[in-house]
Amino acid sequence: MKITASITYYYFFCFLLVILLISAKAIAEEGNGNAEQPAEVKKSDFPDGFLFGVSTSSYQIEGAILDDGKSLSNWDVFVRKRGSVNNGDTADIAADHYHRYLEDIEIIHSLGVDAYRFSISWARILPRGKLGDVNPAGIMFYNKIIDNLLIRGTFGQIRGLAKSFYAYFGDRVRYWITMNEANLLSELAYEKGIYPPGHCSPPFGNCSAGNSDIEPLIAMHNMLLAHSKAVKLYREQFQHKQGGMMGVAVSAMMYEPLSDDELDKEAANRALAFSLAWGLDPLVYGDYPPEMRRYHGKELPTFTSEEKQLLSNSTDFIGLNHYATVYAKDCIYSNCMCSNTTCLPGENRAIKGFVSTITERDGVPIGEPTGMFQTFIVPRGIKEIVDYAKKRYPDKPVFIVENGYCPPWEHGEVDDLQHDTKRVEYHKAYIASLAQAIRDGADVRGYFIWTLMDAFVWSSGYDLKFGLYSFDRVTLNRIPRLSAKWYRDFLRKTSLKDLESRSAIPAINQDGLVPNVKHGSAEMA
């Protein structure tokens, strides 16, 4: 009997981001929780069972825009709007992962990572959304990815909102993330208008439609409710059989006070509440942060008592995507009118928490620049954001599901493309800072480098280079950078048991699947 997808999702969601945890293996070396932070961080500085991995995203690497029954996503349409993406770039081909997934899985395996975070495309699985059937070719593609990871010693963690995802992949997937960066998506799609559907209003931008002060709140509200309903469905119908966990990933910028003034200290706390806690408080405590309610008043949507009950404790773990640390300046009692290119418009408004974000103090930058706006190298920031999560959500384990570096542009050229020593130094420093957070008592269980290979980076197109691997835009050949070799060497120290499990790789059949393993299909009920 064919199933018709039963989905709870917000209307602009056109693709699904997924995490797949690769290996059940425990890390062999013991961590020393009381030791002084080492000058050269080692894998053995982390506790048993800690997962080191890499991350990718379906839309950013798969390509194959209409292959095998896939339909257009919102981004497929948006990139064709003139001026929406640098250089007029599209993800029609991207890294062609759809046709080269076996090669990429071999690369992942060669790195020796414990885990791989990837995403599943809504448009490939459900090309007609809730109005149509599941696409068997899409199911087959992701089954092949999961199986080929599993035969190399891996197990799964997926983010999904549809019952069909649990039914098709849940027998091999143990960790699910429903939403990736819902807080950032709300901002970029409905406040700044640089993500689809491109809604905004002055002073944030000049879009054809939108209200930047209100719509981000409504979008986030609906995504939080969608998450809670997906978790309820999984816990009631699948968790007892599959034993999985449900989580969420949020954009996790760290804010430090610009000065020792109490107003700036309050501004830093307020900025954290209006960003990270906006996406997490409802899923842990059942309602928005009180800091947001105080300043938004009736503009902030309310949850019914039933919704609060559904939301409360609806995440088993917290995923943090951390890239940046900035200074926070109060805009309630100070003048924060934006008058130059280094500030952001609208910081003196409630939607921004009445906080101005600044990247230098007394003319000194907060860290070395990267290729992203307002993003500098500040390794202490990853410890600080983990410490904040530990204090605000003491019972929730944390995964760093994205952390990565792209080099700055200089005179139109990207510096250190292949011999990327700066990326190596970046990850060494951030991993060392994370190790210190764990020694100080944080329950962090994984660290994922963004990203495995260069990719289509949304409105920046292919300008930003985050990958451990580059790829030739013409030949599509994958080329390892120095950072890939460093990460492989960092992860190489494994136990004899781990080495034995890696050497026993079963064969796959001509369809790219593991024989004698039950796979989901469009005929499943």
ABEGO torsion letter per residue (X at the ends): XBBBBBBBBBAABABBBBBBBABABBBABBBBAABBBBABBBAAABBBGBBBBBBBBAAAAAEGAABGGBBBBAAAAAAABBGABBGGBBAAAEAGAAAAAAAAAAAAAAAGBABBBBBBBAAAABAAEAABBBBAAAAAAAAAAAAAAAAAGBBBBBBBABAAAAAAAAAABABBBABBGAAAAAAAAAAAGABOAGBBBOAAEBBABEBAAAAAAAAAAAAAAAAAAAAAAAAAAAAAAAGBBBBBBBBBBBBBBABABAAAAAAAAAAAAABAAAAAAAAAAGBBBAAAAAAAEAABBBBBAAAAAAABGABABBBBBBABBBBBBBAAABBABBABAABBBGAABAAAGGBBBBABBGGBBABBBBABBGBBBBAAAAAAAAAAAAAABAABBBBBABBBBBBBBBGGBBBGAABBAAAAAAAAAAAAAAAAAAAAGBBBABBBBOBABBBBBEAAEAABBABABBBBAAAGBBBBBAAAAAAAAAAABBBAAAAAAAABBBBBBAAGBBBGBBBBBAABX
